[in-house]
Amino acid sequence: MDVEPSANGNRPAPNSGQIFAARQAVPVLVHFPLEQEYLDAIASVDPRVQVLKTYEGAGDNAQPLSEVQIEALLAQAEVFFGFGFPIEWADKAPHLRWVQLASAGADRVLGEGLLQRHPDLVLTTASGIHEVPISEHILAMILYFGRGFDQAVHNQARRKWARYTAGEARGKTVCLVGYGPIARRAAALCHALGMKVVTVRASIAEEQPGLDAVERFYPIADLNRALAESDYVVIAAPRTPQSEGMIGKAQFEAMKSSAVLINISRGALVDEAAMIEALRDKRIAGAGLDVFAEEPLPESSLLWDMPNVLITPHVSGSNPYYARRATDLFCDNLSRYLRNEPLGNLVVGERGY
C-alpha cells in the first residue's frame, strides 16, 4: 500500500492528508446505499473516477453484495467511501490509499488498529456534516428539561392535569465539553437564547469561528471547575483513550444538583454506572442521552425507567439531507485528492480523531 512518489520524487508523509493518485483510472468503492444521483455526482468529479459499490439498489431497498463480490471490488479500489471500514478489508485492497468515512467519528476504525497496521493509509471523516441536526438536538434537550416537558410527558401518560412553573434558558450556563463544529453551532444557538456558554477543550485556535459566543474557555485540567458553574453539561468531545470515562463519579459530585447532562458524543465518555447513581440519588437533575456504553441500550438498563432521563436511540445526527451532505463533502475531498492537495478532516492516529 505504498504511496506513489510525485514527479520530483518527493513522497508525502504517512497520514499527511496529501497523497498522489497513481493510476489514470481511480476506482472509488462506495460502501453506502446512495441514490443514483449521488453516485453520479461522485462520478462527475473527474473523468478518471470509476464508481464501484457494495450495494445493489439504493436507500431502504439496498441489498449488500456477497462477500466474494465485495472482495473483488476491494481488489480494485484506490479510494473507499462509506460507513465503517473492517480492518480485514485493508489486506484485501492492495491499491487502497485513502478511506473517507461517512461518519464524524473514527474511534471504531482506530480502535481496530487500522493506521497502526497500515501507516501509509490516509483516513478522513465526515466531521462537520452533523453540526445542524446535532446542535438542534442539543437545544431540544435543553428546552425539554428547562421548560418542564419531562414533567408534562410523565403527567400526560397518567392523564394527570398538574400545572407547574417552567424555567427559561436565558441566563443559564451551558458547558460544552469539546469544541468541534457541532459544539460551535450549539454555542451560537445557546448564545442566541441568552445563555452563558463556557467550553472545555485541550486547545483552541483563536481564529476558530464561534468564539464570540463563548464567554470562557477552560482547559481540561479545570473540567470540574467548569462543571460546578453549569446548569447544562453537553458532552461533544471525540472518543479517544484520554476522553474515555472522563465524566465519572468525581465529575457528578462537582455538578450542581439542578444540572442536566446531555451526551451526543459516545457513551464511553461517561461512566454509566456513576451516572445512574447520580440520577437515582438526585445528585444531578436529569440526563438527555443519545449514546450509550452498549447499543442498542439493553432492555434491562435502569435508564429506561428513570423519569428524569430522556433517551433517543443514537439519532441526533439523523436528517433528510445526510446522504447529500456526506456526498458533497466526499466530492470536495475527492477533487482535492485528484489535484494532489491535502485532504480535509484528516484523522491523526496519535491524536485519536
N, C-alpha and C positions, 0 to 999 in steps of 0.2 A: 504494500500500500504506500509506496514511496511517492512523494510529490515531485512532479516533473520540474526540472530547473527552467528558469526563464532563458531567453535568448542570450543574455550576457553571462549565463552560468550561475547567477545568484539563486539561492534557494531560500524561500521564506521559512522562518522558524516554525516548528510544530505548534499548532493551535494558535497561530498568529492572526487568523482570520483572513490572511491573504494567501491564496492558492492559485495554481495555474492549470487551467483546463488543458488536458494533454492530447485530446483527440478532436478530430474535426467534427465528429458526432458526439453529442453529450447526452447519454441516456439518463433520464430522470425517473426514478422509481417512486410513484405516489402511493403511499400506504394510508389512504384517506378516502372514504366513499364520496368523492366530489361529483357534483353535477357536471355535465359535459361543458357548459360554458366556462367553468373554472379550469378544466383540463385544457380547453382551447386557449385560455389566457396564458397558461404556462407555456404551451407550445409556441405561442406567438411572441414570446420574449426574444427569441433568436432562431434563425433557420437551423442552427446546429442542434437544437433541443429535440430529443426524441422522448415522448412521454410513454412510460410504461406504468401499469397499475396492477395492484394486488387484489382488486375487486372487480367483479362483474356487476354491472348496473351501478346505480348511484343512490345516495340518500338512504332512506329507510329500507329500500328494496335491494340494496347492495349485498352481494354474497362474496365471501373471500375465496380466492383461488385455492387450489390444493397446495400442499407443502412442496410437492415436486415442481409445480408450475412457478411458485414463488422463488424457489431455489434457482430455477433457470433465469428468472429476471434479475435476481441478485448477482448472478454471474456477469451480467452486462452492465449493471448500474454504476454510474460515476457519482450521482447525486441521489440522496434519499430525502423525501418529504413526507412526514406523517406523524401519527401519534405513537410514541414509544419506539424503541429500536432494540429488539432482543440481541444481546451481546453475541450470541452464536451466529447471527446473520453476518457479522463482520468477517468471520472466517470464510464465508461463502461468497464474499463480494470482493474479489481481488482488485477491481478497478475503483472501488469506492474511495472518495476523497472527502466528501462533505455530507454530514447529516443535519438536516434542518427539521427540528421538532415543531409540531403544530401546537405544542403546549408551552406554557410560560416557564414551567419548572423542568429542570434537568436532573433532579435528585435521584429519580429511579434509574435512569441511564447511568449516571455517575456512580450510583451505589453498586452497580454490577461491574464496575471497573473498566468501562469501555475505553476511556482515554489512557488508563494505565497500560492496558494490553495493546492499544493501537494509538500510540502517541502522535502519529502523523495525521490522524483523522481530525478534521475540523468539525466542531459541534456548535450549532446555533439554536436559539429558541425563538418562540413567538411572543416574547415579552413585549407588552405594550398593547396587544390587541384586546386585552381584558379590562383595560382601565375604565371604560364606560360602564359595562354591566356590573363589575365587582364593586366599583366605587358607589354605584347606586344601591347595590345590595347592602353595603356597609351603612349607608344613610338610612335605608329602610329599617335595618335592625336597630339603629339608634332611635329612630322615631317610634318603632314598635314598643320599645321599653319606655322611652321618655313620655309618650302620650298615653301610656297605660293600656295599650292594646292587648298586652298579655292578660291583664285582668278582664278585659272585655271578652276575649275569646273564651277564657275559663268560665265566665258567667253565662255566656251565650249557650255553651254546651249544656248548662244546667237550667236554661230558661229562667235565669235569675236577673231581675232588674235591680242593679245596685250601683248607684251613682258614686263617682269617685273624682278626686281632683287630679287632673292630668298635668304633667310637667311641661317644660319648654326646653328646647335645645339651646336657645340663646343664653349665653353666659356660662354654659357648661364647658368643661375642659375635656378634650379628646386627645389621647396619646396614641400616636401611630408608631408601632414598633416595626421599623423598616420604612424605607422611603424611596421605593421604586415608582414606576408610572402609576400603578393603582393607588398607592398612598398619596402621591402628589395630587391626583384628581380628587381623592376623598378629602384631602386637606382644603382644597379650593371650595368644595361643596359645603364642608362644615364651617369654614370661614364665612361663607355667604349667609349662613344661618345665624351668624353672630357668636359662634363657638370659639373658644380659645384652643388653638392647635399647638401641641408640642410633639416632637418626634424623638425617637431613639434610633441611632444608627452608628455604625463604627466610624464612618467618614462621610463627608458630604462636600460636593464641589459647589463653590459659591455661585457658579453660573447656572445651576440647575433650575428649571422652571418651577414655579410654585412656592418659592421660598418666602414670598411676600405674605403667604397665608399662614406661615409658621411663626409663632411667637418665640419659641425657644427650642433649641436643639440640645439633646442630652447625649453624651457618649454612652456606650454600653455599660461602662462601669457605674453609671448613675441610673441604671434602669429602675431600681426600686424607688429612688427619689422621684422619678417621673411618674411612676405608678401611684405614688402616695397622693399626688395632687390631681389625679384624673378621675373624671366621672365615667368615662368610657375608655376602654383599652382595646385597641384594634391590632391584632397580630397580622402583619402583612410582610413579614420577612421571609426570605428564601430558606428552604431547609438545607442546612449544612451540618457537618459534625459539631460545629460550635453552637449552632442555634437549637439543636435538639434538646428538648426538656428545659428550655430557657425560662419558661413560666411554670414554676413549681410552688411548693408549699411556702417558701420564703416570700415569693412574689405575691401570692394571695394574701399573706399576712400583711404585706406592705400596702395593699389596695384598700380603698375606702369600703366600708360595709355597704355603701349605697352604689358602688361601682358595678358596671356591666362589662363583661369580657366578650369580645367579638373575634372569632377566628375564621379567616377566609384563606389562610395560607396552607398549612399542613398540620394534621393532628399531632404529629410527632413533636411539634414545638411546645406543646402543653402537656404537663404531667396530668393525665386524665383522672387518675385516682385522687390526686390532690385537688383537682378542680371539683370533682363530685363532692368531696368532703367539704370544700369551701362553700359550695352551693347549698349543701344539706344543712350546714351549721350557720348559714346566713352570714358568713364572713364576707361574701360579695352578694349583690342583689340579684344578679342574673347572668345568663350567657346566651349569646347568639352564635350558633355553631353550624358552619357549612362543611367542616372537615373533621375527621376523627382518626384516632390511632389505628382503628380497624374499620375498613369499609368493605361492604355495607356495614353500618352500625348494627351489631348483634341485637336481636330481639330481647336478649337478657340484660342489655345495658340499663343501668339505673337512670340514665339521662332521659329515656323516653317518658318516664312518669313524673319528671320534675316540672312543676308548674312555672318555675322561673327560668326555664330553658326553651329557646326557640331552635328547632332543628330543621335545616334544609339539607337535602341529600347531595352535597357537592355539586350544586347547580349555580353557584354565584357567577361563574363565567359564562353560563349558557345564554345565548341570544340568537335571534334570527339571522344575524349578519356574521356569524363566526367563520363560516367557510369562505365568505368573500374577503374578510379582513385577513385571515390566515393566508389566503392565496395572494392577496395584494402584497403582504409582507414578504412572502416567499419569492414572488416575481421580482420585487425590488432587489432582494439579495441575490437571486439568480442572475440578474443583469450585472450586478457587481462582480459576481464570480466570473462571468464570461468576459468581463473587462479587466480581469486580474486586479480588482480593487479589494481592500479589506471589507469583510462582511460585518453586518450589523448583528447585535445581540449575541456576540461571541461568548461562549462559555469558557471560563478559565478553570481548569481542573483543580488547581491548588486552592482556588477561592471557593469553589463549590457551587458556582452559579455563573 
